[in-house]
Amino acid sequence: MFFNFVDTEPAPAATAQDAGAPPSRPQVHAHTFDPRAHFVTQDKLQVGASHTLELASGDAVDVVGELVPELVHLPCAVRRRHVSDVHFEIASSDADVLQQTILANTDLVKGVYEGGLKTWECSVDLAEYALSSDLPLDTDSCILELGCGSALPALAILASNRPFAHMTLQDYNAEVLQVVTAPNVLLSLRPAPAANEVDRQGLYEVTLQRSDWDTLPRADKIDFVAGDWGTGMAEVLSQPAYDVILTSETIYDEATVPALLELIEAKLAPSGRALVAAKTFYFGVGGGVRAFESRVAARGKMNVHVAREITSGGVRREILELTWRA
């Protein structure tokens, strides 16, 4: 079985968008996203530019999975949907906005798409850190990933079989939750493929079932939310408080940082920890770690410190830890 996919992450020309910075976006009101209700067959996905999902129902979808190449060194196997399979599904559908994103080879579309099809460097950093640090996870723990996209940090936790009571995955785009996040979660919850089912590129085909959400272990502990952080998101999130909040590549736009901080403050448990992974500087747009630290300090509610610095790949990145002040 060979799929002949070549590039998992196309390399766009260097622009300000590569630093992760779209212009200001319109608000998309927070709403829950039920992957059971929106399960679709591969040739029937329809996504309109208005953020309204027009989805045909189906009971199964064939996807191509892979071990995440950037995380193969971890002691657990982190699996996701192959990006070329995602692109193929979108290109075969009437998903107008996401088609434009792929054809233009762009990372972000103003007010419409926030980069969830791409695996960003800091999400890899945060996935590694989530497994190597002493995150306070037990059978009562609630986990929230904000701006999750492919949700690598959450997938790493799932792959490691670390205990938790509930996990919420949030993204600006419901479309991304549909074609990327939810399939990634199912691939992580399903048994690993047999060796003879994986081709020489590390790819394998699997049929995801709507019923997986009711039968796979831990699937009932995971929910999804779409929308803007500042439009009732705190009320829509399913848990009163979260012990661990994860977010990566979400502080590039200075205009959205206040809403992100307000949401963290609203949902972080008294003894909880929020981990923010970001590039030290997003050149040309003003965002970055130092500006974020200044905003946290100015609000006077939380401590913030650098938990890890990463310099690989030629781009300086950091993971910040936020906790409540005593």
Residue, then its C-alpha position, 0 to 999 in steps of 0.5 A: m500500500f503506497f500513497n505517494f504523498v511527498d511534502t507533508e508541509p509545503a514551504p511557503a515564501a517568507t512573508a509576515q504571515d509566516a511569523g503567524a500574524p493575520p490582520s484583525r478578524p471578525q468575531v465568530h461566536a463560540h459554539t459547541f461542535d459535535p463530531r457525531a452530528h457533523f460526521v461526513t463522507q469524504d466526497k460530501l464536505q461543503v464549507g462556506a466562506s460564511h463559517t456556516l457548515e453545510l455538511a452531509s451526513g455519513d457513517a464512515v470516512d476513509v483517512v490516511g494516518e501517519l506517525v507525526p514525523e516531528l515526534v517520532h523520538l518520543p516514547c509514545a507514538v503520536r498519530r494524526r491525519h496526513v496533511s495531504d489527505v486533508h488537502f485532498e478531501i478539501a480539494s475534492s469538495d466545495a470547501d471554497v475558503l479552505q480550497q483558496t488557502i491550499l491553492a494560495n499556499t498561505d497560512l492564514v486568511k483574514g477573518v476566516y482561517e487561523g492556520g489550523l491545517k498547518t502543524w506549527e513549530c511551537s505545537v511540536d515544542l509544547a507536545e514534547y514539553a507536555l510529556s517531559s514535564d511534571l504536568p499535574l494530571d490525574t483521574d480528576s484533571c481537566i485539560l483545555e487546548l486553546g487554538c488547537g488546530s491539529a492539537l499535537p499537545a493534546l494528542a501527545i497526552l492521549a498517546s501517552n495514556r496519561p490520566f484525565a477526567h475531561m479534555t476540551l479542544q477549541d479552535y476558531n474554525a469549526e471547519v478545522l475541527q471537522v477535517v483535522t482535529a476530530p480525525n486526529v483524536l480518533l486516530s489517537l484513540r484507536p489501536a495502533p495499526a499493525a506493521n503490515e498495514v503501514d507503508r514505507q513512508g509510514l502511512y496507513e489507511v483506516t476507516l473512521q466510524r461515526s460510532d467510534w465516538d461512542t465506543l472508543p475508550r476515552a472518547d466520551k471524555i473529549d469535547f470540541v468548541a469552535g469560535d472566537w475567544g471573546t464571544g461567550m467562550a468562557e460560558v460555552l466551555s464545558q468545564p467550570a475550570y481546567d487544571v491544565i490549559l495548553t496553547s501554542e502559536t496564539i499570541y502573534d496578534e496583539a489584538t487578540v491577546p487580551a481576550l486570550l488572557e481573559l479566557i485563561e483567567a476565567k477558566l484556570a483552576p486555582s492550582g492550575r497551570a497554563l502553558v503558552a508556546a510561542k516564538t520569541f518574536y513575530f517579526g513585522v507584527g509586534g507580537g511575541v513572548r516579551a510583549f505577552e509577558s508585559r501584558v500578564a504583568a500589567r494585569g497583576k493576577m498571574n505569575v509568568h516564567v519561561a519554562r523552556e527555551i528552544t533554538s532549533g530550526g533557526v527560530r527562537r521559541e519559548i514555553l511560558e508557564l502561567t500560575w495564579r499569584a499567591 
